[in-house]
Structures are given as C-alpha cells and as structure tokens.
Amino acid sequence: MIQKAKVDYSKWRMFSLALVYLLMGLHIAHWKIAGKTLAPLEFNEVLYTIHQGIITAGFIFMGVTMLATLVAGRFFCSWMCHILALQDASVWLLNKFKIKPKHIRSRTLSWLPVVAVIYLFILPQLEKYFTGQPAVSLHMAEDSDGWASFMTNDYWRNLPGIGITLTTFIICGGAVVYILGTRSFCQYVCPYGMLFSVADRVAPGKIILKGDCTNCGLCTAVCSSHVQVEREVNQFDRVVDTNCLKDLDCVQVCPENALSYGFTKPAGFLSWKKLEGFKKRYDFKYWEDVLLAISSIIFILIFRGLYDSVPFLLSLTIGIILGFGLITLIRVYRNDFVRLGHYVLKRPGRITYQGRIYSILFSMMILFSLHSAFVHYHAFIGERAYNKVVANSKINGWKFNSSADSMLVSNSMNHLNMAGQYGLVKPASLDRQLAAISLLKQDYNAALISLENLVLKLPQDLEARVKLAKLLYQQSKVNESEEVLRKLDQYSAYSKKELRHRSEAYLLLGHIHEEKKSIKEAIDYYELSMKDDPDNMEACLALGVLFTRIGNLGEGEKLLLEASKHGIVSAVIENNLGVICLKQKRFEEAELHFNKVVYLQPGNIQVSYNLAMLQYRSGKSIEASNALKKIIQQDPTHKNAREALSMIESKGIGVQPQIKNYRK
C-alpha cells in the first residue's frame, strides 16, 4: 500500500509568516503613495477602545482573531504573528551554527502575562469605577482627532521609531530565544497570547488522536512550544495544553498518521490535570523562582518608558532576561556548574574565562540599571508633580495662589532637572515639561532654552514651535520668531490639535508681516489661520481690524461682527465698528459702539477722541472742541487731537479731522 504524501506544514507556515511582512510592506507603500491608508492593525489599539471607547481597526482585528480562536483554537500566534516569525527565524539561524536553545521552565514567569493583562486592561477600569468616572461610550474617531481612526494620514502615529522597532525585534524575537528558549516570548511575555490561551480552553479546534499511537515521542520532540503531545493525546485523545499554537509540526512528523487537526470537545481546564507518569521539572529552586519573579518586575519597572523610548512589551522582555541574568550571576558564585546558552560559565572548582567576562558585563548591566532607576525615579516624581501643577494652574487660572503651589513647582523643576542632568539622554518630554514649568515661573530664558531643544529634537512639533516663536516675539526678537515659523509648511497637520497650533502660527506670522507693513502677506496669513481653525476668533479679529485700517470697511465689519457673535467682548471690536459706522455716516450706530468702549475701558483717550469726532460730524462743534481740549490736558502729546482742535477752531471748509481705529 502506497502511503499518501504528507503536507509540509512548516513550509506553508513559513509562507504565511513571510506574507505577514509582505502585507506590512504593502500597507506602508500604500500609505506613501496614497497619502492615506487603513490604520495599522496593531493589538495595542484595543486599549483605546477599552479605556476611551474609540472603536479602532486594531480592536476589530483583535475581536475577529479572538472569535476565530474561540472556534479554531490558538492558531494566530504560529501562523500570523510577526514576532513569532522572528523567533522561529532566530531558532533556524542558531541551528545553522549548531546552537540549540534550551527552554527555561519557571513556576513564576508564566504568570507575568497574566499580571500584564491585569495591568493593561483591568486596573484602569477599576480605577475609573472607584474614582466615580463615567463609563466610556463606544464611538468612532476621525483622523483629525489625532488618536485612533480607521483611516489615517499618519501611519506611524502610535508606532515607535525605527530604532526602537528594530531593538524590539532583536530582543523580543532574537535574544529572548537564545537566553530563554523557543517560544519564550509567547509563554512569558505576551499578554495577547495569554488572552488567546484563555480562548483556546473553550475552542473545539484541537490536535486530536485519530489513529494508533506507538509512543515514539517524535511529536513531543518537534514541538517548539514544549507541549507533551504524546502524553496528552494518549490521556485525553487531544492536546489540551493552551501553549499549543497549532503549527501542525506534530501532525507532519507522526509516522503513523495518528495525529490530525480537527474539532472535538473543548479542553476546559484539563491542562491543569496532572499527566500520568510525568512529573513537570523546573530549572529553578523555589527561592530562585521567587527571586526571578521579583527581580524581573523590578527591572520591568526600571526600563518601562525609560527616556520615553522603551515600550511595554520590550520592557517586559528586558525585565525577564535581566532577572534570569541575575539568577545566573548568583549561580556562578554558588553552583559548581553553570552554563548560559552554549557557553560554560563555571566548571567544578573554577569560573571559566567566559564566566569572568559574563560577571563583568552583567555587573556593568546592574550598574546601568541602578543609574536608570535613579534617572527614572526623578523623571517620574517630577512628572507627577508637573501634572499636579498643570491641574492646579488650570483651576486657578495659571496663577500661584499659595506657597504650596510654589513648592510644588519647585519640586517638579528640581526632579526634572535632576533627570535631565544625570540622564544619558534628555527626552523631548522632559524639555516640554521644563519649558512649561519655566513659563509658569516666568523664567523666560530657561523656557527659551528648553523650547529650542524641543524644536531641535522634534522639528515637526507644531505646539513647541509656536510657543518658541511667541516667546521670541514677546522678547522683541521678531526676525528670530519669523525664522522659527518659516518652515511651517514642511510639516503636516492632521489632527484638530495640530491644526489649531498651525492656526496660531499663521496668526503670529500675520502680526509680524503687518508690523513690517507687508499688508498682502499679513492678510494671506490671517486667512490661512482662519482656514486651519475657523473658531480662531483672534485671527478673525486681527483681519477685521486690518481691513478696517486699509479702508475695506465692508469686509472689516463682517469679520468684526463675526467675532462679536462668538461671544468675544472686546473694546477693540466695538471701537473699530464705531469707526466704520462713523466713516459711513451711521452716527447713531457709531455712538452706540463708542459708548460700549467707554463702558469697557473708562478713560480711554482714543475712544474720547473718536467720540469727539462723532460730535463734530454730527454738527456739535462746541462739544467736540471741549472734548478735544480735555484730551490734550490728559495727553499734551496727542497729535491727532491737536490737529483736530486746530481745524475746528479755524472752521476750515471741507476739512475733516481723521478718525482712528486701534488694535489694543
């Protein structure tokens, strides 16, 4: 009887994983060509849905994958996960060098993904519940919201930079395999893998026993997930271990064709049942396992978010690797024989050359970790104080109302400066916080330095660029302010927040060009400001005043009324509207507007002058003359008042004193 040729599942799986990277490349290429594309299908966007109620593409993808896992079992990890592709590639590369990674078995590390899930998904919800925050409502987000829309103009909006991405791939997909063994990231790090393992318990899709098993053990030997396939199928007629990723290597290698993938009764919690004739062995003593868990958590806390660079999953991997490295260092000085990977660190009676090198390198790593802990501590305390300062300032109108506020500001500044002074790098967020604190303290020189550093590190940061330009403008450094804003069009603005900042930048450029008498350019910038942010009534007001000044009274009045309708109560608006009405001989309306200015700004000489002009044009020459005399008494240098008084007293025919508008 001719045996039917088996399907080479490993090649199909390799093709599937390669296809994942191909699709990622095509996704990026589509974004580059079209300028807009589907948001990256990353599981991290599930957090936006759970905590903010935004229905994201990543959430939909995770939901579909979870539903499929509930039916077909935990297959996604081995057939579609880009990190597992890197792990398997690392195993293949190590085998080429005749290095076989040893899987590290721990009692405690397998619980870290559970802790990660609780931290990511459950604790924030509990905090909301106990602090009385309202539950989120599901809604869609637009790309202009700047967070998690389905379609986006900014593919990298929530993704780390290329450097951190490559570091993550090297550590999470490479180093962890050599140090902790195959599929170690899946078992000891990935919180999403843990969720899939829960779904696998109720999934009918399993590796099942369909024929006679000869107990050859080949299925167990080839399983990269370290499942006791032979024992489980003989005891339960199926694989019940939730670490089974359904890569089908065991099916392919079975000489009796006794295994296959199929649907059967869900395993439930059978994986917790002891296997007959098998005792699970661990690579650590009890005290070592406890120390491993504690030290891993400490290292995770040290490196998570360090210098605003280390993402959560990378910090988990680094923490576990360093925790294992610490146990290995202790073993070098306690045990008779120690090895790491294919290196022997200690033989009976002596530490090897490799062991001495390892001891030196890992001791340096511990010193680096302590330094990182010092920097991270000051950055954390400084940021926490900074957040309190911001919250209090918003309540108090950005003013310090007590010595406690001043102490909080000083505390924040001191800790942030410590983090910046002793850190190996100074992240952009630190410059941003130091700039904000310096502005609150009115230390404009320090704020200027921090903002310049921030713009240098993040030239596309429109908010920082606008703040720097405004600060330079306030210090009468007009040319420097314009230079900061000159390259504004090189950087895209997608979100509403970015558009508001660009609107502020265009408004400032409008002011600068108006001061330089470049009226056309000023008008263009004011219009660009209003285009980016139609609610920017400051730009609307500036353009309205400018139109009034150059004699475009119709457009000026339209813009000034628009600003007034939006609730802006301003003497500038009322005075310029009064000037427009006066020039158009709408005297009653003009008087109404000028009286509003008098109410808003009692004693304003400019308004008194305009009212005097109104009286004169209404035929009340004596009243106008008396009003002008009072103005000259208050301000003997008022040139317009003197000229107007001279004209009135000379009773010149056809001579009309000039009406002035103003901006301040």
C-alpha positions, 0 to 999 in steps of 0.5 A: 500500500502506497502511503499518501504524501504528507503536507509540509506544514512548516513550509506553508507556515513559513509562507504565511509568516513571510506574507505577514511582512509582505502585507506590512510592506504593502500597507506602508507603500500604500500609505506613501503613495496614497497619502492615506491608508487603513490604520495599522492593525496593531493589538495595542489599539484595543486599549483605546477602545477599552479605556476611551471607547474609540472603536479602532481597526486594531480592536476589530482585528483583535475581536475577529482573531479572538472569535476565530480562536474561540472556534479554531483554537490558538492558531494566530500566534504560529501562523500570523504573528510577526514576532513569532516569525522572528523567533522561529527565524532566530531558532533556524539561524542558531541551528545553522551554527549548531546552537540549540536553545534550551527552554527555561521552565519557571513556576513564576514567569508564566504568570507575568502575562497574566499580571500584564493583562491585569495591568493593561486592561483591568486596573484602569477600569477599576480605577475609573469605577472607584474614582466615580468616572463615567463609563466610556461610550463606544464611538468612532474617531476621525483622523483629525482627532489625532488618536485612533481612526480607521483611516489615517494620514499618519501611519506611524502615529502610535508606532515607535521609531525605527530604532526602537522597532528594530531593538524590539525585534532583536530582543523580543524575537532574537535574544529572548530565544537564545537566553530563554528558549523557543517560544519564550516570548509567547509563554512569558511575555505576551499578554495577547497570547495569554488572552488567546490561551484563555480562548483556546480552553473553550475552542473545539479546534484541537490536535486530536488522536485519530489513529494508533499511537506507538509512543515514539515521542517524535511529536513531543520532540518537534514541538517548539512550544514544549507541549507533551503531545504524546502524553496528552493525546494518549490521556485525553485523545487531544492536546489540551495544553493552551501553549499549543499554537497549532503549527501542525509540526506534530501532525507532519512528523507522526509516522503513523498518521495518528495525529490530525487537526480537527474539532472535538470537545473543548479542553476546559481546564484539563491542562491543569490535570496532572499527566500520568507518569510525568512529573513537570521539572523546573530549572529553578529552586523555589527561592530562585523562582521567587527571586526571578519573579521579583527581580524581573518586575523590578527591572520591568519597572526600571526600563518601562518608558525609560527616556520615553523610548522603551515600550511595554512589551520590550520592557517586559522582555528586558525585565525577564532576561535581566532577572534570569541574568541575575539568577545566573550571576548568583549561580556562578558564585554558588553552583559548581556548574553553570552554563548560559546558552552554549557557553560554560560559565563555571566548571567544578572548582573554577569560573571559566574565562567566559564566566569572568567576562559574563560577571563583568558585563552583567555587573556593568548591566546592574550598574546601568540599571541602578543609574536608570532607576535613579534617572527614572525615579526623578523623571517620574516624581517630577512628572507627577508633580508637573501634572499636579501643577498643570491641574492646579494652574488650570483651576486657578487660572495659571496663577500661584495662589499659595506657597504650596503651589510654589513648592510644588513647582519647585519640586517638579523643576528640581526632579526634572532637572535632576533627570535631565542632568544625570540622564544619558539622554534628555527626552523631548518630554522632559524639555516640554515639561521644563519649558512649561514649568519655566513659563509658569515661573516666568523664567523666560530664558530657561523656557527659551532654552528648553523650547529650542531643544524641543524644536531641535529634537522634534522639528515637526512639533507644531505646539513647541514651535509656536510657543518658541516663536511667541516667546521670541516675539514677546522678547522683541526678537521678531526676525528670530520668531519669523525664522522659527515659523518659516518652515511651517509648511514642511510639516503636516497637520492632521489632527484638530490639535495640530491644526489649531497650533498651525492656526496660531502660527499663521496668526503670529506670522500675520502680526509680524508681516503687518508690523513690517507693513507687508499688508498682502502677506499679513492678510494671506496669513490671517486667512490661512489661520482662519482656514486651519481653525475657523473658531480662531476668533483672534485671527478673525479679529486681527483681519477685521481690524486690518481691513478696517485700517486699509479702508475695506470697511465692508469686509472689516465689519463682517469679520468684526461682527463675526467675532462679536457673535462668538461671544468675544467682548472686546473694546477693540471690536466695538471701537473699530465698528464705531469707526466704520459706522462713523466713516459711513455716516451711521452716527447713531450706530457709531455712538452706540459702539463708542459708548460700549468702549467707554463702558469697557475701558473708562478713560480711554483717550482714543475712544474720547477722541473718536467720540469727539469726532462723532460730535463734530460730524454730527454738527456739535462743534462746541462739544467736540472742541471741549472734548478735544481740549480735555484730551490734550490736558490728559495727553499734551502729546496727542497729535491727532487731537491737536490737529483736530482742535486746530481745524475746528477752531479755524472752521476750515471748509471741507476739512475733516479731522481723521478718525482712528481705529486701534488694535489694543 
